[in-house]
Amino acid sequence: MKKPFLRALSAVAYITAIVLIISSFESRLPKEDTLLAPILMLSLLVFSVAVMGFLFFFDPLRLYIDNQKKEAVHFFLKTIGILAIFIIIFVLGLFLGF
């Protein structure tokens, strides 16, 4: 249970860091649209997919390749489930005004 929790917590930390960085630079960004904005956003998307792919799929894939298919599925589902719990906590915090 420890590793799926750490993987989900790492995903939450990464998402939080990206939001904080974007929020801190929001006032400094140019107001007019430039070609660099979509390039930056697409690059960030690709980078984020790679990070999340590593966090969510590396260990289950390794287990699956080692012929531990049941453990691989359980590991993946535990990680996704823990992330879902974090998301529910954030949604409740949003609606309760935290």
Protein Blocks (a to p, Z undefined) as FASTA:
>chain_A
ZZmmmmmmmmmmmmmmmmmmmmmmmmmpcfbdcfklmmmmmmmmmmmmmmmmmmmmmmmm
mmmmnopaklmmmmmmmmmmmmmmmmmmmmmmmmnoZZ
